[in-house]
Amino acid sequence: MSVYKKDDHWIQVFVTGGTFDKDYNYITGELYFKDTHLPSMFVRGRSTLQVDIKTLMLIDSLEITDADREIMLLNCKRTKARQILITHGTDTMVETAKFLASKKLKNKTIVLTGAMVPYAFGNSSDGFFNLGSAIAFAQCKPPGVYISMNGRCFNFDNVRKNRKTGFFEELDSDKN
């Protein structure tokens, strides 16, 4: 789905699922996927960026397989956009970033982002902030693969999810 008409400078957005796009079933208390929230988030954020949003899958990142990563890779290769944003679940985001980086795509800036709390939860979600940060980093970072979470941008090979704090952090502060 294109939110804006594409010209020579546009951003490709690939949706893969994760907590970012989960909805809450008030009856069962379970989280589930219905559709992506990305188009409405760009509208709500009053974005004037030209983006093309394509849903590749809507799955929890713990269920992402190598075949799913190949689908992401194929789409990153096929798009004519040089700036790519991938929404992804946080549990295996680092693994996917490393996989994409290992394929050495030339002239592509790929930024993965996600959320710890579903966007559907409103003001308690970090999704809106993470989306804004990631889209900004996709525009200003040189070609490569990055993870954007908590307002920061990390190189794919120098980041981990701290499962005790719920924040992403550098592995080695001397590398950046």
Secondary structure, DSSP 8 states (H G I E B T S, - for coil): -BSS---SS-EEEEEEESGGGEEE-TTT--EEE-S--HHHHHHHTT----EEEEEEEEE-GGG--HHHHHHHHHHHHH---SEEEEE--SSSHHHHHHHHHHT--TT-EEEEE--SS-GGGGGG-SHHHHHHHHHHHHHHS-SEEEEEETTEEEETTSEEEETTTTEEEES-TT--
